[in-house]
């Protein structure tokens, strides 16, 4: 479900508040998530979700720099 790029932002936003950390982790590892949602995970209560969001955001930044070069 979290890999579906056709989901509306409102649904992704609702899923980002899911009580299950596995759901939030799945969203945090998806590089197709809106960056606003990925940034929100940087303050998540679960350290694994935070770490995964950091990795995904870092990878996106690296890809953007490589693309710009």
Secondary structure, DSSP 4 states (H G I P E B T S, - for coil): -TT-TTS-HHHHHHHTT-S-HHHHHHHHT-TTS-HHHHHHGGG-SSHHHHHHHHHHHHHHHHHHHHHH-
